[in-house]
Amino acid sequence: MSFTRRTRTVRSLALAAMLGLLLVACGGVEEAPEAPEPEPAADDAADEPDEPDDDLLVVATTSILGDIVTTLVGDDGTVEVIMPPGADPHGFEPSAQDAAMLREADLVIANGLMLEENLISALEAAEEEGVRVFELADKLDPIDFEFDGHGHSHGEEDHGHSHGEEDHGHGEEDHGHSHGEEDHGHSHGEEEHGHSHGEEDHGHGEEDHGHSHGEEDGHHDEDDHGHGDDDHGHSHGPEDPHVWFDPVRMADGVQLIAAELADVFPNVDAAEWEQRGQDYADMLMEIHEELEEILGAVPEENRQLVTNHDALGYLADRYGFEVLGTVIPGATTQAETDARSFAELIETVEAADVSAVFAENTDSTVLAEQLASEVIGRGDLEVEVVRIFTDALGEEGTGAETYPGLLRTTATLIADALS
């Protein structure tokens, strides 16, 4: 064999060997996937759908309700709030995302009584899909609006809503909202809704802190509602949704919300939900006593309220004020004023020597400022426009970031302006 041929032979053998090694190597790569893969991950994935869903999603419509529900739920669920602080619930337009969130909720807490005007269809759609929707205001013995062209009056002469020191407007005979030590838990019978809070029994001291609503003392008809024809009752218009301005009623309301939470989320013991509701109710009764002291400082001759829209009826009803008139004549901020009603309100303000007009954090102050300007321009009366917190919480730093803060801050602003 020549050198050249031998060299070729050696090269061929070497090449064959290299090809063999390459095939072996390639074969090793191909065989790797044949190794058995661990099974546990697949088993875990298969088990996931069978595990219980421990998440609770509660959706509240307004920022005020959202704060209450967030406090009650704590770390035991997720609370989403449709309306942000400062949003006017009368005019708020929900997004498609808001409507979808309502349909995904385990429980929706709404105010009701037409407060969330533009949410009604979305709430009805969610309810039709099986979502539990709880509307609070109509369960708390709501008062009625009364209109006279530029607002309504909650006064002793015309409305049965005057609450002076003597009887605070809800006597034991006509309102049945007793407070005894034995029934500290704010119980609600089927026919209940009375609220008796005279000076003797509305301070909620150690002896009388509870709220008993039994069939015997409730309001099942107009004759025993405590507001019949003889005492100028609440039969003159639609019911007022601004119930949160009465912390006594809301003490009952938070316990009703807690009971709803207990029904939809049994992972937390029912007794725990009840205790949370009771604790919040007790706190609201303490705030009620604070508000009595704050607002009690306003002189009797100054206890008249002129507001941007009719949002303070419950505050007047509870603490002895008269709603003299409203810039926007109606139950909603979406109504429009007119020249005649506006002129009449100017005359009313002048005649009563009103020193302050209360505008709101949820709406423009333009009309209130115009009213004050017209009054000032016609005489010597000085009228101040004071912005208060009514239908929504305030932003951080306002003092009204929470529901209790809203009550305290608004009461203080009113008292300071009228004292």
Steps between C-alpha positions, in 0.01 A plus 500: 500500500638833397541784742224691335252214506594411854451856599157495336416176681604641833303814425196293402523297817540812705205657324290190560594506866408863527166439330435218742574716797279772356209259454541374854500853624191584298333187622568608858322825438205323349474258788496769772125575477428134571600548864190486720373842613390569860127457551424715806458827304232346280325357806505839671347668197228238485416559865473881475139523376383292796646734762247734666498868401581696815485844340214734589429786261267771628417798280369822657343769285594821687819606674312528831368144481841387378665631815245328723528166319881516491504544876265204554676264256855579613750248363238233434414605148533755222285812494466696176332841493330622183502875577819677610517773767337820380276327245136607494292180529201672339690565178770231494515307171632143538747357249476160334769386744284612793203304365718190452634528855144514637422172320807332649429595861395263777307789654415852388421763764301791356327798659180483297201738505612631160829644630712315242280616213718382214596170663148363524505303175845357575388393848188337356707318238736366768206384709347322201827306463471379858710759684378584848418873508419660835351851506524658842310831521144370467554273801580788737163675534574767239349845523332669205593801294253786497521752220376858491671623185841573648560216739322371807478576864561268790340722760264472793224697332476320171670169497517320826878497463596749766713346769544732789650421834173392649430196287755497217216442261455129557296443809452164657131507412543538126828345401564185695877508474570387855846461641524252781796327658344163429485554124835660435527332160273725287262219409251539215162333493301464180281800564762724653628845420432733793743746637412650836771728623378746758739676732429237758580203280712603204830551672568127494656481838599186680140406566352560156760443231310240296257534212198278528258491208216271585164449338329664796669836457578510130322693229276269301251763382442872481299508822783381722795629302534791735453736206131495414285791391492637855873549518584590140659175391728389221235436235580787267755371252764243409716360776830669578803277422755705702454276804871498597458843662319329786758289686226352720326349198836394359583320825219268398617505139852374563360201684275421206805513273691272737213250486517502119874432515441210736258344249732523199828418676465225760880452512488766771286394793157665515566611857811683379304690235239587760768630737654713228161651424437564868840665548439731206148578626636589844756730338224675304300555816806668651524721192131581539574633848793702362275652233241590761767696683648662186167602348346581835726805515306668217259761644132421458439803278772386257392138456390542139672337205519614139680245285595440140271196474280319747759284673473599868145394582611220732748724680225760550261226608737364762665813641229764505555707186267625229584463132388842389564449131722355232658666198419199281127429551476125514611167633800485269791716390390430142197728531516858378411817681281769347489876527179516704612240758840664524343840564273352767798339672684834506202657676484208746869532583464875555192463718665238720835685525684188388874542540624198302412302190640148492642371174634147452818320412320304228366794300587846374469791742400743223128515583561528874747783439251671270234478770732647761605775261138594421412519870808708582427734209148574620573599857732491798475126565833317478465146366792256492522201265631200694597181321407187694523126435167339420456222243859377479815478706764768467852465369795427728570787734145636512401331825216328313696205359289255701131480580548594869731780387237630256242520779731680741646738240167601349341552842794717607486710182127558547536587868789739438312678220177545697637572847 
